[in-house]
Amino acid sequence: MRLLAVSDLQGNWAALDHIVAQNPNVDAIVHTGNLGFWDSSTVESASDVNYLKQIVAFSEVLPKEVVAELNDLSTINSAQDLGTTNSVLAVFKSKLLSETPLEHLQQYMSGQRKLPCPLYTTIGSLDDPYIVERFVKGEWRIPQLHILDHTHSYLLEPENSNAPPIRLYGIGGNLNVHSLFDSGKLGLDSVAGKVGDLWITLAQVAQLYVHMKSRRESAINVFVSHSPVMKNPLIEHLAIVTGADYTISQGLHFRYPVSGNGMSFVESMGGSAGYIENYRSKFSRLRMILGELWVIIKEDVARVLDMAENAELKRLIELGLSVFDKIPITINDTTEKIIRLTLYDDDEDEEDIDTSKQTLKKINDMYFAAYYNLWHFNLCDYMIREEEDDEEEEYNVMIFRLKKNGNLALEQCRSSGFNFSNNKKNELPEEEALDSYEECDPAEEALRRTKDLLNSTSFNGNRNQGQSSLRGGLRGGFQPRSRAR
């Protein structure tokens, strides 16, 4: 069985046909968010031009001429003022609805187009939450499209093999400390945040934890997220306590994919013991931050829950708090009393203390195992286009193969990498360089400027930062540790 991992299609679902044509032995596709859950209603209901600018700048399905024209309306750096400028927003809407309607969803829902193989995806921060909600609830369907979230995972059984199955599970959107206790104002059951910035709540963390604890089969657990796991201790801890064997994520937008385990990304001072302590310290610092925040907001959270009179929500919040409450704190990180993450004020009795010690030992053991065995893969954007050429398009993908002996091997890894041709162009005589600039396609140059400006703004995080850890094709793989679920 072969799984192909790809990210950030941004509405270009047709690229899946080309990707599968280049890799015909693929059995399923794993996608890490920002698939492009948009249609005309997304544009019609948009109230912030920043959101539409993101769709325009990073979607390959829109003509370059349209991107150039919309970019000329304003500069990205003044977008904060333009968010409430009705005239600019109206022009964006008119142009997108009249000349380049977002039709891909309707084409696949009507059967006009079909997905080439099963597609499993998390949601990205830029996906339309109202459209995502319809798919999660089953109101809208596309054959072979499956959304991974806090209540949905999928078991992939290999054919004609004694290898264990693969369970794909995960959660989409961004995850940070201050959004855990805020569901936003969307008013939806399955999605939290706001349009243009979807995030993960504490209740969703609890639901994912419960969902995975109910899975008892022996399987290779692959945790899929939009947020980069190796950069976010919150989501890495969630992957560990839900039993992940591998993680696949995105969100860094590097020119090369990144891969490694916990040992790969910590300081080496102190020998082997120093390695593991440095690894655990990032979770310890996270636990201290959560405790400091909880002191400030505990009464407000409790009051809101009491007003809501929702026993199930209160239970989920308490469970979500407990998921992070048992993060071990290293001695060096604090000399003060550790703040309990709980809605209740009762002190722990001796029985609770004994249980807590057992839980801490269990989580410490899980950290130790994850430090060596939990392998993280962070993907590039599926395509980083810099200029048109006559060469066949190659897509940035990873292909995993589950072998008959149970090894999950990384069979292929491709990325477009950095383009060094500009270094030589810069060495041209000044007159030749000016002539070359004048011959540049204005639409192509406008698109490049748009992306460069967006990459430089805080609105879009770490796009196009350059780091590399993996190149070319890799073979091999781990034998996943066996355990009953």
N, C-alpha and C positions, 0 to 999 in steps of 0.2 A: 504494500500500500504506500502510495506517495502523496504527500501533502505539499502544496505550494503556498508559500506565505508571501503576501504582497500588501502594500499600504497606500493610503491616500489617493484613491482613484478619483475623487472629487467629481463624480458624475460621469466619468469616461468609462462606462460599463462595457462599451464595445471593445475596449482594450483587452478584456478578458478572453475574447475569441482569439485574438492574436497571441496572447500569452499561452493559452492552452494549445494552439496550433504549433507553437515553438516547443512545447513540452507535452506531447500527446499522451504520455504515460501517467499523467497526473490524475489522481482519483478525487481530490477535493481541493478547494482553495480556502485559505485562512486569511482574513483581512482585518486590519487593526484599527479601523475607524476612519471617519470622513469618507465614507463610500459615496456619498452624494444623495442623501435622502432629501431631494428637493423636487418641486414642480412649480407650476405657475402660481399656486397659492402661496408658496414661500416668498416670491417676489411681491405679490399683491399685499401681503400682510406685514412686510418688513417696515419697521419704523426707524431703523438706524442704517444710514448709508455705509457705515463701516462694515456691516455684515455683508452687504451686497458687494462691496469692494473685495472682500475676501473670496467670495464666489467667483467674481470676475477674474481676479488676478491669478488664481491657482487652479482654475478648471481648464483642461485642455480641449473641452468641447466647444468653447466659444471662439468665434473667429478673431484673429489678431486685430483686424480693423476695428471691431467693436470694442475690444479692450483698449486700444489706443484712443479711440474717441471718448470713451468714458473716463479714461485717465486724464485726458486734457481738460476735463471739467474743473479739476482742482488738483491740488497736491495732497499726497497722503499725509504729510506732516501736519496739515491743518484739519485733518478728518474729525477731530474732536468737536470743532465748531460746526462742521458740516452735518453732524449727526442729526441735528434738529433743523436743518435748512430744508424746508419743504420743496423748494424749487429744484435743488440738486437731486434730492431723493426722487422727485417726480420724474426727472429726466432719466435717471437710472432705471426706474420701473418701466417707463414707456419703451425705452430702448430694448430692455431684456424681454419684455412681453411681446413686442411687435416683430422684432427681427430675429431673435434667438430664443424662442421659447424652450424651457427646460422640459423636454418631452420623453426622456429616457424611461422614467418610471412608468408612464402610460404605455409605452411600447412593450415593456416586459410584462405588465399586468394584463394587457390585452392579448398577449401571445404573439404579437407581431415580431418580437425578438425573444430569444430564449438564452438562459444562462448555459454555458457549455458543460458545467459540472456543478455539483453541490458547492455552495458558497456560504461560509460561516464568518460572520463579521460582528465586531463590537460597534458601538456608535462612537462617533467622534464629536468633538466640541462644536463643530460647525454644522452638523446635521440638523435638519428641521425637526424639533422635538414633537410637533403635532403629527407629522408624518410617521415618525418612529413609533409613537404611541399606537397608531392604527395598525401597524404591522405587528407589534408586540401583542396586542389584543386580538389579533386574527381578523380584524375588519378588512384589511387589505392583505393580499397574498401574491407572491410571485413564486412559481415552482422552483424548487431547489435553493431558495434564499432562506437562511436561518440566522436569527439574531442571537448573539451571546450576551446575556445580561445576568443580573443577580438572581433570577428565577429560572433561567433556561440554560441547560448544557446538553451536549450531544455525544453519544457513544458511537464510535466508528469501529466496526468489527472487521478485521482482516479476513479475506477469503482464502481458503485452502492453506491455512497456516496455523501453527500452534502458538503464535505470538499473542500477547495480551492485546485487548482492544485499546484504543486511544479515546480518552474523554476530553473533549474540547469544552472549556468553560472560561468564564472571565467576566469582565465588567468594563463598560465604556465611559467616556467622559473624563474630566480632570479630577484629581483627588488631592486636596490639600487640607490642612488642619482647620482653617477658618470656614470652610464650606461644609464641613461635616454636619453641622447643626442647622443648616439653612437649606430648605428645599426649593427656594426661589418662589416666583409668583406665577409659574406656568399653570398650576392647578391640575397637573396630570398625575396619574397613578404610577407610571413606569419610568418617567424621566424627570430629572430635577435640574435646576439652574435657570438660565435665561437664554433667549435666542442668541446664538453666536458664542455661547459659553456654557456648555452642559457640564455638570459636575456630579460627583458621587456623594451621597449622604450616609450618615451613620446607620440609618434604617436599612439602606441597601447593603451596606457591609454585613449587617446582621443576617439579612435574608440570604446573601450568598453563602455565608458561613453555615447556616441551617441547611441550605440546599445541598452543599457538598458533604456535610456530615451524614446526610441521608443516603448517600451513594455508597453501597457496600461492596460493589464488585471490584476485583483486582484489575486495575487499569493503569495505563500511562496517563497521568494528568498533565494536560498542557493548558496553562493559564494564559489567556489572551487579553490584552488591555490596550487602550489608546495611550495612556500615560506611560512613560518609560520606567520600567520597574527598577532598573539598576540605579536610577537617579532619585527615586522616591521611596524612602523607608516605610511610609504608610502602606503603600501598595505592595511592597516586597514582603512586609510582615503578613499582609492578608494572603498573599500567595503561599507563604510558608505554612500558616496555620490551616489552610484549606488543602494542604497536601500536594502542592504542585511539584512535578518532576522537571518541568521546563516552563519558561515563560517566553512569550512572543509579544513584542510591543513596538511602539513607534514613538512619535512625539519629539524626537531630537532633530530630525531632518538633516542628518549628516550626509556627506557624499559617499561614505562607505558604511556598511553595516557594522555593528558592534556586537561582540559575543564574549562571554566569560562567565565565571562563577564568582561567588563572594570573595574568594581568595585573590581574584584578578584585580580587584579595584580598591584594595586597602594598603596602608603603609606596612612595610616589612620590618620596622624596628621592633626589636624584642624577640626575634626568633619566631618559632611556630606558635608559641603562646601569645606573643604580641600580635601576630596576624589575627587570631580569632578574637582577641580582646578588642582590637581596633574595629573589627567587623561588628561586634556586638555593641560597641559604643554608639554607633549611629542610631540604633534602635533605642538605646538608653536615653540619648539626648532627645529623641522624639517623644519618649514617655514623659520626660520632664516638662517639655513644652506643652503637651496635652494636659498635664496636671496643673500647670500655671494658668492655662486657658480655662480649665474646668472650675477653678476657684472663682473666676470672674463671672462666668455665665451660668453656673449651676442653678441658682435660684430662678433665673429667668426661664431656663429650659423646663424646670419642674413646674413653674407656674403655667406656662403654655400648655404643657401636657395635661395638667389638672383641668384647665379650661376646655381642652379638646374632649375630655372624657372618653378617650380612645385607649382601652386597655391593651389592645394588640400593638399599637404604636409605642406605648410606654414599655411594653415587654421587649420590643425590638430595640429601642434606645438603650435599655439596660443591658441587653445582650451585646449590642455593638460596643458599649463602653467596656464590657468585660473582655471583649476580644483584644482591646488595646491595654486594659488595666494590668494584665499579667505580663507585660513586656518587662523582662528583667532589667534592673537598674544597676550599673556597675558602681563599685564603691567610690571611685574617683569622681563620679559625676555629681554627687550630692552628699552633704552632711546633714541635711534637713529631713524632716519627716516627709515620707512619700505620700502624695495626695492620692487618695483612692478615687478611681473613676467609677462612681456609682450614684444613682439618684437618691439613695437612702443614707441616713446619717448615723445608723447604728454602727458601733465599733465591731470589729471582727472578734468572735469568740475563739476559744482554743481549737475547736473543730474546724472553723473556717480558716484559721491560721495554718493548721496541718494540711488542709486541702490546698491552700494557696502555695505552700511549699512544694507539694507534689506537682501542682500545675507549673510552677516556675521551673522545676527540674525538667519537666516534660518539654517545655518550650525551649529551655537551654539546649536540650538534646536535639530538638528540631533545628535550632540555629546552627549547631555544630554540623549536623548532616547537610543542611542547606549550604553552608559555607563551602563545602567540597562538591556536593552533588547537584545542587539546583543550578541549572545552566540557563543563562539569559541570552535572548537574541533580540536585538533592536534593529529594525528594518530601515532602509532608505525609503524616500518617496518612490513610487513605482516608476517614475520617469523624471529626470531632471534635464529638461530641454534647454539648450543654449542657442542653437542655431539649426536651421534646416540643412540637411545634406541628402545625398542620394543613397546612403547606406540604409540597410534594413534596421528598423527600430529594435533596440534591445531594451528589455525591461529589467528593472532592479528587483530581483526575486531571490528567495531561498527555497530549496526543495529538500524536504525530509523524506526519508524512506524507512519504513518499518520492515526490518528483515525478518525472515522466518524464525531466526533464533531469538528474536525479541529485542535486538538492538535497534534504537532509533537513530539512524545515521543522517548527518548533513551531507546530502549527495551533491548539491550544487549551490553556489552562492555567486550572484552576479551584481555588479554595481557599475554605474557609468563613470564614477570617480571624478577627479578634478581635470579641468581642461587647461593644459599648459601652453596651448597655441598662442594665447595672448602675450606670453612672455616674449616670443619671437616678434610678434607684431609691434611691441613696444620698442624694439630695437631698430625699426625702420626709420629712414630719414624723415625729418619733420614734414616735408612736402608730400612724400608718399603716404605718410600716416594720415594727413589731412584728406588726400584724395580717397584713401580707403574709407575714411569716416563718411565722406560725402556720398559714397556709393552704397552706404548701408540702407537697408529697407527701413523706412520710417516706422512702419507698423511693428516690425521686429524690435527696433530700438525702443519703442514706447513700451512694449511688453516687458523688455528687459529692465527698463527704468522702474516700471510698476513693481516688479518683483523685488528689485533691489531696495526700493523705498519701504516696501512692506517688511522686508527682512530686517530693516534697521529699526523698526518700531517695536515698542514693548508689547503691542497688541498681539503680536504673533510669536512671542517667546523666542525660542532658540533656533529658528529656521536657518538652514544653510551654514551652521557653524561647522568648521571642518575638523573632523577627527576620524581616525581610521583604526580598525582593529582586525578586519577580515577582508581578504581579497581572494578572488578566483574560486576554484572548486575545491571543496573539502570532502573527505570521505572518512568513515569511521562511525563512532557513536558509542553511547553509554548503554550498558545493560541496566535498565531501571531497577531500583531497589524494590523488592517484592514486599507487599503488605496487603492485608485485607482491608477492604473499605466497607 
